[in-house]
Amino acid sequence: MDTVKKSIVKSLDGLELGLLPYLSYLLQDLWEIGASPDIIIDIIKKHAILKKESRILDLGCGKGAVLIKLVKEFGCQAYGIDALPEFIEEAKNYAKKNKVLQKCKFEVGDIRRVADHLQGYNLVILGSIGPVFGDVKSTLLKVQTCINDDGYIILDDGYLFDSSTLNSPVYFKETEILD
Ligand SMILES: C[S@@+](CC[C@H](N)C(=O)[O-])C[C@H]1O[C@@H](n2cnc3c(N)ncnc32)[C@H](O)[C@@H]1O
């Protein structure tokens, strides 16, 4: 298993551990640092995934852009976890600014260690976190225990075309993902 530092850097497409102390500075102007909240909102509306009383869990929530926008749109309760304390601090500030702090809980944690203890969610978001839990199958198996029987997982990530010759530690080929 990668160290948590390596897991963070890898999830942000970095290869050098030395980048870690600078990540928050480098990304200071961005709130959305991964998945697109608008696309996720559209998917949720299209499939009528959430009700007002639903509970959402965002694993590797970054600065909370997805979660906060979902709470604003659907009024649910939300829990976001990220390993980088600076991102969690920012997520709390954005929640306050957007007046949804009472519906959102943000905590620092290593999602590989805490996911086993979480259950009862209607929706789990994995927004551009890459292979933090391993390949897609291991990821879905790990996270399925967090959701209710009729719950959903939204996994948003990039992939390589099958014809790509790139050898990436982060991205899988399209067919591997769909399989
Ligand atoms: C590309 S960002 C995406 C953030 C957010 N999901 C979004 O879409 O805006 C990947 C996030 O995963 C977090 N991360 C990586 N490994 C982690 C781990 N083991 N535990 C918790 N968070 C982790 C990083 O700190 C980073 O914030």
The ligand as an SDF file (V2000), in Angstrom:
LIG
                    3D

 27 29  0  0  0  0  0  0  0  0999 V2000
   -7.8510   15.1820   -7.8190 C   0  0  0  0  0  0  0  0  0  0  0  0
   -8.2840   15.4850   -6.1480 S   0  0  0  0  0  0  0  0  0  0  0  0
  -10.0510   15.4060   -6.2560 C   0  0  0  0  0  0  0  0  0  0  0  0
  -10.7260   16.1110   -5.1180 C   0  0  0  0  0  0  0  0  0  0  0  0
  -12.2530   16.0490   -5.1440 C   0  0  0  0  0  0  0  0  0  0  0  0
  -12.7510   14.6880   -5.1420 N   0  0  0  0  0  0  0  0  0  0  0  0
  -12.7990   16.7740   -6.3440 C   0  0  0  0  0  0  0  0  0  0  0  0
  -13.2730   16.1140   -7.2800 O   0  0  0  0  0  0  0  0  0  0  0  0
  -12.7360   18.0270   -6.3390 O   0  0  0  0  0  0  0  0  0  0  0  0
   -7.8680   13.9570   -5.3240 C   0  0  0  0  0  0  0  0  0  0  0  0
   -8.0360   14.0500   -3.8000 C   0  0  0  0  0  0  0  0  0  0  0  0
   -7.8560   12.7790   -3.2060 O   0  0  0  0  0  0  0  0  0  0  0  0
   -7.2450   12.9870   -1.9380 C   0  0  0  0  0  0  0  0  0  0  0  0
   -6.6350   11.7310   -1.4860 N   0  0  0  0  0  0  0  0  0  0  0  0
   -5.6970   10.9840   -2.1190 C   0  0  0  0  0  0  0  0  0  0  0  0
   -5.3820    9.8960   -1.3880 N   0  0  0  0  0  0  0  0  0  0  0  0
   -6.1500    9.9460   -0.2690 C   0  0  0  0  0  0  0  0  0  0  0  0
   -6.2900    9.0860    0.8660 C   0  0  0  0  0  0  0  0  0  0  0  0
   -5.5770    7.9590    0.9740 N   0  0  0  0  0  0  0  0  0  0  0  0
   -7.1690    9.4380    1.8180 N   0  0  0  0  0  0  0  0  0  0  0  0
   -7.8940   10.5810    1.7100 C   0  0  0  0  0  0  0  0  0  0  0  0
   -7.8130   11.4300    0.6570 N   0  0  0  0  0  0  0  0  0  0  0  0
   -6.9450   11.1060   -0.3270 C   0  0  0  0  0  0  0  0  0  0  0  0
   -6.2370   14.0820   -2.2110 C   0  0  0  0  0  0  0  0  0  0  0  0
   -5.8100   14.7390   -1.0470 O   0  0  0  0  0  0  0  0  0  0  0  0
   -7.0300   14.9850   -3.1650 C   0  0  0  0  0  0  0  0  0  0  0  0
   -7.7180   15.9920   -2.4790 O   0  0  0  0  0  0  0  0  0  0  0  0
  1  2  1  0
  2  3  1  0
  2 10  1  0
  3  4  1  0
  4  5  1  0
  5  6  1  0
  5  7  1  0
  7  8  2  0
  7  9  1  0
 10 11  1  0
 11 12  1  0
 11 26  1  0
 12 13  1  0
 13 14  1  0
 13 24  1  0
 14 15  1  0
 14 23  1  0
 15 16  2  0
 16 17  1  0
 17 18  1  0
 17 23  2  0
 18 19  1  0
 18 20  2  0
 20 21  1  0
 21 22  2  0
 22 23  1  0
 24 25  1  0
 24 26  1  0
 26 27  1  0
M  CHG  2   2   1   9  -1
M  END
$$$$
